[in-house]
Amino acid sequence: MEGTGPSIELIDVGKSYREGNRTHGVLVDASTTILPGERVAILGPSGSGKSTLLNLVSGIDQPDKGNVIVGGVDIGTLSERDRTLFRRETIGFVFQFFNLLPTLTALENLLLPLELTNQQGKLAEAKARRLLEAVELGDRADTFPDRLSGGEQQRIAIARALIHGPGLLLADEPTGNLDEDTGKLVVSLLEELVSSAGATLIVVTHARALAERMDRVLRVDRGRLVEA
């Protein structure tokens, strides 16, 4: 469980959204501590606040109250520019719908995060090709997303999320659009790559089987985080 990834601390975090004339409270006094290198699953019904939680940890959203501390940094105190830089350097994202750019090949999609941090050229390409081999898609480097299966696209997305060496990986329903066998393969690769990187992992999922492979399982219950 120990790793080089950051610890995460949520202290009495609250978040609400406006829906017309109504205010909908999603998270209410949510608190937890995640250790460096820990792998944590977040369960809860649709609309319970699981994805909101990931947005708060990443700094995409800001809490209405409370503190979100990642690696000792209270990200609510950062400027918008510094939050963006913090995300680029510290966090990798895996989404349910892959989010690959359709006009770029698998290799080019992998290189995008490196370009954002000014890592280009032969060394960057060699790093991307090594990751493609790691997710067993070395022969698909020049293939466009529409020629890849769902499982292949998700494996590319995982490689892209990890290519810049983030200490924290956030995965939102990473197997939600995959069949059971493909989902198992993707999860195994995800676990292997996260473990070798020593990263901290938070997975939002409806899949109990996936959750049980993590070190710890939390559930969003009426806006609070509880041990499942």
Stockholm file with secondary structure:
# STOCKHOLM 1.0

chainA/1-228         MEGTGPSIELIDVGKSYREGNRTHGVLVDASTTILPGERVAILGPSGSGKSTLLNLVSGIDQPDKGNVIVGGVDIGTLSERDRTLFRRETIGFVFQFFNLLPTLTALENLLLPLELTNQQGKLAEAKARRLLEAVELGDRADTFPDRLSGGEQQRIAIARALIHGPGLLLADEPTGNLDEDTGKLVVSLLEELVSSAGATLIVVTHARALAERMDRVLRVDRGRLVEA
#=GR chainA/1-228 SS CCCSSCCEEEEEEEEEEEETTEEEEEEEEEEEEECTTCEEEEECCTTSSHHHHHHHHHTSSCCSEEEEEETTEEGGGSCHHHHHHHHHHHEEEECTTCCCCTTSCHHHHHHHHHHHTTCCSHHHHHHHHHHHHHTTCGGGTTCCGGGSCHHHHHHHHHHHHHTTCCSEEEEESTTTTSCHHHHHHHHHHHHHHHHHHTCEEEEECSCHHHHTTSSEEEEEETTEEEEC
#=GC SS_cons         CCCSSCCEEEEEEEEEEEETTEEEEEEEEEEEEECTTCEEEEECCTTSSHHHHHHHHHTSSCCSEEEEEETTEEGGGSCHHHHHHHHHHHEEEECTTCCCCTTSCHHHHHHHHHHHTTCCSHHHHHHHHHHHHHTTCGGGTTCCGGGSCHHHHHHHHHHHHHTTCCSEEEEESTTTTSCHHHHHHHHHHHHHHHHHHTCEEEEECSCHHHHTTSSEEEEEETTEEEEC
//
